[in-house]
Amino acid sequence: MKLATTYLGLKLKNPLIVGASPFSDSVHAACQLQDAGAAALVMRSLFEEQIDAEQRALIHHIESPAESTSEATSFFPSFEEYQLTPDLYLKQIEHLKNSLTIPVIASLNGCRPGGWTDYAQKFAAAGADAIELNLYQLVTNPEISGDEVEADMLETVRRVASSVKIPIAVKLSAFHTSPAQFALALEEAGAAGVVVFNRFYQSDLNTDEMEVQPQLKLSDSSELLLRLRWLAILSPHVRGSLAATGGVHSSDDVAKAILSGAHGVQLVSVLLKHGPRVLSTLLNGLQHWMGEHSYTDVNEFRGAMNLKRCPDPAGFERANYMRILQSWRV
Protein backbone atom coordinates (compact mmCIF):
# COMPACT_ATOMS: atom_id res chain seq x y z
CA MET A 1 0.00 0.00 0.00
CA LYS A 2 1.27 3.47 -0.89
CA LEU A 3 0.34 5.93 1.84
CA ALA A 4 2.66 8.77 0.78
CA THR A 5 1.05 12.16 0.20
CA THR A 6 2.08 15.73 -0.52
CA TYR A 7 0.98 18.49 1.85
CA LEU A 8 2.03 22.13 1.37
CA GLY A 9 4.59 20.85 -1.11
CA LEU A 10 6.13 18.65 1.60
CA LYS A 11 6.53 14.95 0.89
CA LEU A 12 4.91 12.99 3.73
CA LYS A 13 5.15 9.23 4.27
CA ASN A 14 1.43 9.12 5.09
CA PRO A 15 -1.43 11.60 5.70
CA LEU A 16 -1.29 11.56 9.53
CA ILE A 17 -0.08 14.85 11.01
CA VAL A 18 0.19 15.65 14.71
CA GLY A 19 -1.82 18.86 15.09
CA ALA A 20 -0.86 21.87 17.23
CA SER A 21 -0.62 20.51 20.77
CA PRO A 22 1.59 20.09 23.87
CA PHE A 23 3.36 17.16 22.17
CA SER A 24 5.73 19.58 20.45
CA ASP A 25 7.01 20.84 23.81
CA SER A 26 8.93 17.60 24.36
CA VAL A 27 11.51 16.28 21.91
CA HIS A 28 11.11 12.84 23.50
CA ALA A 29 7.32 12.86 22.92
CA ALA A 30 7.82 14.10 19.36
CA CYS A 31 10.25 11.25 18.66
CA GLN A 32 7.75 8.74 20.03
CA LEU A 33 5.09 10.10 17.69
CA GLN A 34 7.46 9.91 14.73
CA ASP A 35 8.40 6.32 15.59
CA ALA A 36 4.70 5.39 15.86
CA GLY A 37 4.02 6.70 12.35
CA ALA A 38 3.42 10.47 12.45
CA ALA A 39 4.31 12.02 9.10
CA ALA A 40 4.63 15.65 10.30
CA LEU A 41 4.34 17.68 13.48
CA VAL A 42 2.60 21.02 14.01
CA MET A 43 3.92 22.91 17.03
CA ARG A 44 1.65 24.61 19.56
CA SER A 45 0.94 28.24 18.70
CA LEU A 46 3.04 31.28 19.45
CA PHE A 47 0.49 34.05 20.08
CA GLU A 48 0.31 37.61 18.79
CA GLU A 49 -0.39 38.84 22.35
CA GLN A 50 2.56 36.87 23.70
CA ILE A 51 4.96 38.41 21.19
CA ASP A 52 3.58 41.91 21.78
CA ALA A 53 3.83 41.45 25.56
CA GLU A 54 7.49 40.49 25.37
CA GLN A 55 8.32 43.36 23.03
CA ARG A 56 6.53 45.85 25.25
CA ALA A 57 8.22 44.42 28.32
CA LEU A 58 11.62 45.03 26.78
CA ILE A 59 10.74 48.67 26.16
CA HIS A 60 8.56 49.56 29.13
CA HIS A 61 9.35 46.76 31.64
CA ILE A 62 5.68 45.81 31.68
CA GLU A 63 3.77 42.74 30.58
CA SER A 64 0.53 43.97 29.06
CA PRO A 65 -1.22 42.92 25.85
CA ALA A 66 -1.13 45.41 23.03
CA GLU A 67 -4.00 47.87 22.83
CA SER A 68 -5.47 46.67 26.14
CA THR A 69 -7.01 48.64 28.96
CA SER A 70 -5.71 48.04 32.47
CA GLU A 71 -8.84 46.00 33.19
CA ALA A 72 -8.45 43.89 30.05
CA THR A 73 -4.86 43.04 30.98
CA SER A 74 -6.14 40.56 33.56
CA PHE A 75 -8.01 38.61 30.86
CA PHE A 76 -4.80 37.37 29.24
CA PRO A 77 -2.39 34.75 30.60
CA SER A 78 0.53 36.18 32.53
CA PHE A 79 3.90 35.92 30.84
CA GLU A 80 4.84 32.92 33.02
CA GLU A 81 1.74 30.95 31.98
CA TYR A 82 2.90 30.49 28.39
CA GLN A 83 4.67 27.18 27.89
CA LEU A 84 7.32 28.65 25.60
CA THR A 85 8.59 32.22 25.42
CA PRO A 86 9.22 33.52 21.89
CA ASP A 87 12.96 32.88 22.23
CA LEU A 88 12.44 29.38 23.62
CA TYR A 89 9.96 28.69 20.82
CA LEU A 90 12.66 29.37 18.23
CA LYS A 91 15.08 27.14 20.12
CA GLN A 92 12.46 24.39 20.27
CA ILE A 93 12.12 24.50 16.48
CA GLU A 94 15.87 23.90 16.27
CA HIS A 95 15.75 21.06 18.83
CA LEU A 96 12.90 19.34 16.98
CA LYS A 97 14.58 19.72 13.60
CA ASN A 98 17.81 18.25 14.99
CA SER A 99 15.96 15.24 16.43
CA LEU A 100 13.26 14.47 13.85
CA THR A 101 13.31 13.45 10.21
CA ILE A 102 9.67 14.41 9.60
CA PRO A 103 8.65 18.01 8.74
CA VAL A 104 8.18 20.45 11.61
CA ILE A 105 5.46 23.05 11.09
CA ALA A 106 5.56 26.11 13.34
CA SER A 107 2.29 27.77 14.35
CA LEU A 108 1.69 31.51 14.54
CA ASN A 109 -1.58 32.64 16.11
CA GLY A 110 -3.03 36.14 15.67
CA CYS A 111 -6.03 37.99 14.32
CA ARG A 112 -4.91 41.27 12.73
CA PRO A 113 -1.90 42.67 10.86
CA GLY A 114 0.97 43.74 13.09
CA GLY A 115 4.63 43.43 13.98
CA TRP A 116 4.08 39.94 15.40
CA THR A 117 4.04 38.57 11.85
CA ASP A 118 7.80 39.24 11.67
CA TYR A 119 8.21 36.02 13.64
CA ALA A 120 7.45 34.10 10.45
CA GLN A 121 10.93 34.98 9.24
CA LYS A 122 12.41 33.86 12.56
CA PHE A 123 10.54 30.54 12.27
CA ALA A 124 12.00 30.01 8.82
CA ALA A 125 15.51 30.93 9.99
CA ALA A 126 15.20 28.46 12.88
CA GLY A 127 14.49 25.67 10.39
CA ALA A 128 10.69 25.29 10.30
CA ASP A 129 9.54 23.47 7.17
CA ALA A 130 6.24 25.39 7.01
CA ILE A 131 4.04 27.72 9.04
CA GLU A 132 0.46 27.18 10.11
CA LEU A 133 -1.13 30.60 10.48
CA ASN A 134 -3.99 30.34 12.96
CA LEU A 135 -6.38 33.29 12.53
CA TYR A 136 -8.54 32.51 15.56
CA GLN A 137 -10.78 35.35 16.71
CA LEU A 138 -14.30 35.95 17.92
CA VAL A 139 -15.57 39.37 16.82
CA THR A 140 -17.71 40.95 19.55
CA ASN A 141 -17.76 44.54 18.26
CA PRO A 142 -21.00 45.09 16.28
CA GLU A 143 -19.38 47.97 14.40
CA ILE A 144 -16.89 45.65 12.69
CA SER A 145 -18.21 44.05 9.52
CA GLY A 146 -17.36 40.62 8.17
CA ASP A 147 -15.66 42.25 5.18
CA GLU A 148 -13.33 44.16 7.53
CA VAL A 149 -12.46 41.00 9.42
CA GLU A 150 -11.62 39.09 6.24
CA ALA A 151 -9.67 42.03 4.81
CA ASP A 152 -7.45 42.03 7.91
CA MET A 153 -6.97 38.28 7.63
CA LEU A 154 -5.99 38.50 3.98
CA GLU A 155 -3.53 41.30 4.71
CA THR A 156 -1.99 39.20 7.49
CA VAL A 157 -1.58 36.26 5.11
CA ARG A 158 -0.02 38.51 2.46
CA ARG A 159 2.51 39.87 4.94
CA VAL A 160 3.52 36.46 6.21
CA ALA A 161 3.57 34.70 2.83
CA SER A 162 5.61 37.47 1.18
CA SER A 163 8.19 37.49 3.99
CA VAL A 164 9.22 33.82 3.81
CA LYS A 165 9.97 31.16 1.22
CA ILE A 166 8.52 28.26 3.22
CA PRO A 167 4.84 27.36 2.63
CA ILE A 168 2.00 28.86 4.67
CA ALA A 169 -1.19 27.04 5.68
CA VAL A 170 -4.12 29.02 7.07
CA LYS A 171 -6.22 27.47 9.81
CA LEU A 172 -9.77 28.67 9.26
CA SER A 173 -12.97 29.01 11.20
CA ALA A 174 -16.14 27.50 9.76
CA PHE A 175 -18.07 30.71 10.42
CA HIS A 176 -17.32 32.70 7.30
CA THR A 177 -20.24 33.66 5.09
CA SER A 178 -18.62 31.97 2.10
CA PRO A 179 -15.73 29.72 3.13
CA ALA A 180 -15.18 28.56 -0.45
CA GLN A 181 -14.74 32.09 -1.78
CA PHE A 182 -12.52 33.03 1.15
CA ALA A 183 -10.33 29.94 0.66
CA LEU A 184 -9.68 31.04 -2.92
CA ALA A 185 -8.90 34.58 -1.71
CA LEU A 186 -6.40 33.12 0.77
CA GLU A 187 -4.67 31.30 -2.08
CA GLU A 188 -4.44 34.57 -4.01
CA ALA A 189 -2.90 36.15 -0.91
CA GLY A 190 -0.17 33.50 -0.86
CA ALA A 191 -1.48 30.60 1.23
CA ALA A 192 -0.31 27.17 0.10
CA GLY A 193 -3.09 25.39 1.94
CA VAL A 194 -6.12 25.60 4.19
CA VAL A 195 -6.78 23.73 7.44
CA VAL A 196 -10.44 23.11 8.34
CA PHE A 197 -11.48 23.94 10.98
CA ASN A 198 -10.44 25.83 14.07
CA ARG A 199 -12.29 24.66 17.18
CA PHE A 200 -14.07 27.47 19.04
CA TYR A 201 -13.81 26.73 22.73
CA GLN A 202 -17.13 27.32 24.41
CA SER A 203 -17.32 28.75 27.92
CA ASP A 204 -19.97 27.65 30.37
CA LEU A 205 -21.66 29.72 33.08
CA ASN A 206 -21.20 28.96 36.76
CA THR A 207 -24.60 29.90 38.19
CA ASP A 208 -23.41 29.57 41.81
CA GLU A 209 -20.39 31.85 41.48
CA MET A 210 -21.98 33.95 38.71
CA GLU A 211 -18.83 33.66 36.65
CA VAL A 212 -17.88 32.58 33.16
CA GLN A 213 -16.22 29.18 33.34
CA PRO A 214 -13.76 28.34 30.55
CA GLN A 215 -13.51 24.67 29.70
CA LEU A 216 -11.60 22.48 27.31
CA LYS A 217 -13.22 19.31 26.02
CA LEU A 218 -11.51 16.92 23.67
CA SER A 219 -13.20 16.30 20.34
CA ASP A 220 -15.15 13.25 19.23
CA SER A 221 -16.00 11.88 15.78
CA SER A 222 -19.22 13.89 15.55
CA GLU A 223 -17.13 17.05 15.02
CA LEU A 224 -15.70 15.59 11.83
CA LEU A 225 -18.98 15.95 9.93
CA LEU A 226 -18.65 19.71 9.46
CA ARG A 227 -15.09 19.21 8.19
CA LEU A 228 -16.16 16.54 5.72
CA ARG A 229 -18.86 18.76 4.23
CA TRP A 230 -16.50 21.66 3.62
CA LEU A 231 -13.63 19.51 2.42
CA ALA A 232 -16.03 18.11 -0.18
CA ILE A 233 -17.07 21.63 -1.19
CA LEU A 234 -13.55 23.11 -1.23
CA SER A 235 -11.73 20.18 -2.80
CA PRO A 236 -12.80 20.74 -6.44
CA HIS A 237 -11.85 24.43 -6.33
CA VAL A 238 -8.67 25.02 -4.32
CA ARG A 239 -5.32 24.49 -6.00
CA GLY A 240 -3.33 24.06 -2.80
CA SER A 241 -3.45 21.58 0.04
CA LEU A 242 -6.34 20.78 2.35
CA ALA A 243 -6.07 19.41 5.86
CA ALA A 244 -8.77 18.24 8.25
CA THR A 245 -8.45 18.89 11.96
CA GLY A 246 -11.01 18.10 14.64
CA GLY A 247 -12.96 14.89 15.12
CA VAL A 248 -10.61 12.26 13.65
CA HIS A 249 -10.60 9.29 16.02
CA SER A 250 -10.60 6.16 13.84
CA SER A 251 -9.15 4.82 10.61
CA ASP A 252 -12.62 5.18 9.09
CA ASP A 253 -12.51 8.89 10.00
CA VAL A 254 -9.15 9.17 8.23
CA ALA A 255 -10.57 7.50 5.10
CA LYS A 256 -13.59 9.82 5.14
CA ALA A 257 -11.39 12.91 5.30
CA ILE A 258 -9.30 11.75 2.33
CA LEU A 259 -12.39 10.76 0.35
CA SER A 260 -13.66 14.29 0.92
CA GLY A 261 -10.44 15.79 -0.41
CA ALA A 262 -7.93 16.08 2.45
CA HIS A 263 -4.20 15.81 1.72
CA GLY A 264 -3.38 15.69 5.42
CA VAL A 265 -5.31 14.64 8.50
CA GLN A 266 -4.38 16.30 11.80
CA LEU A 267 -4.73 14.45 15.09
CA VAL A 268 -4.70 15.81 18.63
CA SER A 269 -7.53 14.60 20.88
CA VAL A 270 -7.14 10.94 19.90
CA LEU A 271 -3.42 11.16 20.75
CA LEU A 272 -4.10 12.84 24.08
CA LYS A 273 -6.60 10.09 24.90
CA HIS A 274 -4.67 7.05 23.71
CA GLY A 275 -1.03 8.05 23.26
CA PRO A 276 1.34 7.72 20.28
CA ARG A 277 0.64 4.02 19.66
CA VAL A 278 -2.80 4.84 18.29
CA LEU A 279 -1.03 6.14 15.16
CA SER A 280 -0.03 2.59 14.23
CA THR A 281 -3.60 1.43 14.79
CA LEU A 282 -4.95 4.17 12.51
CA LEU A 283 -2.42 3.44 9.77
CA ASN A 284 -3.07 -0.31 9.89
CA GLY A 285 -6.80 0.34 9.78
CA LEU A 286 -6.43 2.68 6.80
CA GLN A 287 -4.42 0.08 4.91
CA HIS A 288 -7.03 -2.58 5.70
CA TRP A 289 -9.81 -0.29 4.44
CA MET A 290 -7.85 0.42 1.24
CA GLY A 291 -7.38 -3.29 0.64
CA GLU A 292 -11.09 -3.98 1.11
CA HIS A 293 -11.90 -1.29 -1.47
CA SER A 294 -9.15 -2.31 -3.94
CA TYR A 295 -7.08 0.85 -3.49
CA THR A 296 -3.29 0.63 -3.53
CA ASP A 297 -2.50 4.37 -3.25
CA VAL A 298 -4.14 7.12 -1.15
CA ASN A 299 -4.02 9.38 -4.20
CA GLU A 300 -6.45 7.06 -5.98
CA PHE A 301 -9.36 7.90 -3.72
CA ARG A 302 -8.60 11.42 -2.53
CA GLY A 303 -11.63 13.56 -3.32
CA ALA A 304 -13.60 10.61 -4.68
CA MET A 305 -16.62 11.79 -2.67
CA ASN A 306 -16.27 15.55 -3.10
CA LEU A 307 -18.87 17.64 -4.92
CA LYS A 308 -17.00 17.81 -8.23
CA ARG A 309 -19.34 15.25 -9.76
CA CYS A 310 -22.47 16.99 -8.51
CA PRO A 311 -24.09 19.26 -11.16
CA ASP A 312 -25.74 21.48 -8.51
CA PRO A 313 -23.88 21.28 -5.15
CA ALA A 314 -26.03 23.95 -3.48
CA GLY A 315 -29.21 22.21 -4.58
CA PHE A 316 -27.86 18.89 -3.38
CA GLU A 317 -27.14 20.28 0.08
CA ARG A 318 -30.52 22.02 0.26
CA ALA A 319 -32.35 18.87 -0.81
CA ASN A 320 -30.59 16.74 1.80
CA TYR A 321 -31.39 19.31 4.47
CA MET A 322 -35.09 19.17 3.57
CA ARG A 323 -35.13 15.38 3.36
CA ILE A 324 -33.59 14.98 6.81
CA LEU A 325 -36.14 17.34 8.38
CA GLN A 326 -39.00 15.48 6.71
CA SER A 327 -37.74 12.11 7.94
CA TRP A 328 -38.93 12.62 11.54
CA ARG A 329 -42.34 11.36 12.54
CA VAL A 330 -44.18 11.66 15.87
N, C-alpha and C positions, 0 to 999 in steps of 0.2 A: 504493500500500500504506500502511495506517495502522499505524505501529509504536508509537504513543503508549500509555503505560501509567500507572497510578497505583500508587505504592509509598509506604507510610506516610503516605498522604494527599497526597504530593507528585506533581505532574504531571511525568512524564518523557517526553522525546521518543521514547524507545525503551527496551527492557528492560535494556540493557547498562550495568552499574555497575562502576566500578573499585573493587575490594575493598581492604581495609586493607593498605597496602603502602608502600614507600619513595617511590612516585610523588608522594605528597602533600607530601613535604619540599621539593619544587621547584615554584615557581609556573610556571616555564617548562615543565616536564614536564607539569604539570596542564593547562596551556593546550593543549599538543600533543594530549593525550588528548581534551580537549573538541572540538578542531577535527577529530579523526579520527572522532568520533561518540559518545564517552562521554556518557551521560545523567545521571550523578551520580558523585560521588567520595567514597569513605570514607577518612578519614585513618588513618594508623597509630595504634596504641593508645597512650594515656597510662595508665601502670600504677599500680595501688593502691600497690605498694611504692615506686615512684618518688615519688609524692605524699607518702607517709608519710616517706620519707627526707629530702625537702626540708624538710618541716615540723619534723622532729626536728632537722635541722641548724640551723635558725633558732633553736631553743630551746637545744640542747645543744652546737652546733658539732661535731656528729658526722654521719656518713652511714651509718646502719645501718637495715636493714629493721625494721619494727615487729614486736614479739614474737619477735625472733630471738636465738638464743644467739650468743656471740662466734664460735663455729665456723661457725654457719650464715651469718653475715654474708658470708663469702667466697664463698658459693654465688651471690649475686646480682650483677648488673652493678654496677660502680662508677658513681658519679654521672656521671662524664665519658663513660661508654659509651653513655648514652641519647642518641638523635639530637636530641631536643627536650626542654628542661627544661619544667616546667609553665608557666612564664611565656611562654617562646618558643612553646609549643604554642598558647596563646591568641592570640598575635600572628600565628601562621601561619594560624589560622582567619580572622582579619581580612584578611590578605594574599590568601588564596584567594578569599574572598567579594568582595573589591574587584576581582579579576582575572577571575573566572569568572561565567558566567551560569547554569551548572547547579548543582543543590543540592550543598552540602558537608555531609557527615555526619561528625561527630566520633566518636571511638571511645574508650570508657572501659573499662579492663580490670581486673577484680578478682574476688574469689571469696567475700567475706563482707561483711556490713554494716559500715560504718565511716565516718569523717569524709571519706575520699577521695571519697565520692559527692557531696559538696558541689560538686565541680568540674563537675557537670552544669549547675548554674546559671551558672557562669562560661562554659561552652561556649555556652549560650544567649545570654548577654549579649554574647559575642564575635561572634555572628551565625550560629552553626551552624544549619542547617535541620532537623537531626535528630541523634539520638545512637544509636550502635550500642553496646550494652552487652554486652561480651564476658565471659562468666562462666567462663573457662577455669580448670580446676583438676583435679588428679589426687589423689584422696584416698588416702593411704597409711596412715592411722591406723585400725586395725581396730575401734577403739572408737566410731568415728563411723558412724552408720547413714545409709543413703540418704535416709531421711525428714528427718534433720537437715540434710543437704547441701541438699536441695531447699527446705527451710524457710528457710534462710539466703539462698538465691538469690531466693526470692519476696520476702523482706523487703527485699533490696537493690533489686529492681525497684520495689517499692512506694515506697521512699524516693526513688529517682531520678524515677520517673514523677510523683509528687505534688509534686516540687519545681520542675518546669519545664512550660511549655506546649507545647514542641516534641515531636514524636513520638519514641518510644523503640522500637528494635528489639532483640531479645535474640538473641545468637549462641549457639546451643546445641551441646552435645556429643550424639553419637548414643547414648551409653552410659547413658541413663536407662532404668529398668525399663519405664516406659510413656511414651514421648515424646509421644504424642497427648494423654494426660491432662495431662501437665505443660505442654504448649503452651496448653491451655485455661486452666490455672491461671495461667500467665503473663499471658494476656489479662485475666483477672479482677484481676490485680495492677497492670494499667495498661499493659502492653506493646501497642504498635500493630502489631507484626509479629514474626516469628520468622525467623532466618537459619539454614539447615541446610547443612552442619554445620561446627563447629570442627575443624580438623585437629590431631590429637595427634602431636606430633613425637617420633619414636622414637629413642632413643639406642642406639648400638651398643656393643660391648665391644672394647677394644683388648687382645688377649690377650698381646701382647709387653710393653706398659707396665702391664698390669693396671689399666687405668683405664676409666671410662665415657667414651665418645666421642660428644658431641652432634653431630648432623648435620641439615642442612636439605636436603631433596630437593623439587624442584618436583613438582607433581601431574601426573597424566596422566588420560586420559578414563576409565580403569577406576575411578577414585575417584568418578565421577559416579553410578554405579549405586546406591550406598547412599542418595544424596540423592534420586534419582528415586523409589525405593521409599517413602521417608518423605514426600516431597512428595505423592505419590499418596494416602497414608494420611491426612495432615493436611488436605489441600485441602478435602475436603467438610465439615470440622468447624470450622476456625478462621474467625473473622469478619475478622481483620486480614490484613495482607500476609504473603506468603511470599517468601523469597529463597533461591536456591541458591548455594552457594559451595564450590568444590573440584571440579576435574575437568572444567571446561568449556573445551574447546580447539577446537571446530569449530562451524559454524553448525548442524549436525545436533544437537550437544550442547545448543545454545541452544533449538532447537525441542523437544527432549525435555523439558527443564526446564519450559518453558511448558505443554506438553501434560500434564505431571504436576501443574501447578497453580501454578508460580512466577509472581509479579508482576515480580520483578527477578532478574537473573542476574549474579552478581558474578564478575569476572575478575581474576586476579593472575598466575598462572604463565604463561599464554599471552602476557601482555603483557611479562613479564620475558624470555621466550624470543624473542619476535618484534617487540616494540616497538609503539608506538601505532597504526601503520598496519594492524595486524591487525584492529582494530575495524571498519574499512571493509569488510574482507573478510568478517567475520562478519555484518555487517548486510546486505551484498549477498547473501550465501548464504542468510540467513533470508528475505529477500524472494523469492528464487528458489524456495525450498522452499514458501513460502506460495502463490506463483503456481501451482506444480505441483499443489498440493492444493486449489486454488480458494478460498483464504482471502484476504480483503482487509483484515482487521483482526486484530491479535494477540489481542484479546479474544474472538474467535470460537472459538478453539481452546484457550484457557487451561483446563486441567483436563479436557480431553476424554478423557484416558486415566487419570484418577484412579479411586479405588475407589468413587465414589458410585453407579455403576451395578451394582456387584457386591453381590448379596444377602447373601453371607457372606464378607467380606474376609479374616477369619482362616482360614477353611477354604480359600479360594483360595490364600493364601500357603502354607499347610501342604501342600496338594495339589501345588503347583508344586515345593516343596522335595523331596517324595517322588519326584515324576516325574524330576527332574534326577538324583537319586541312583540311580534305577533304570535310567537311560539308559546307564550305563557297562557295557561288556562286556570281558572279558579272555579 
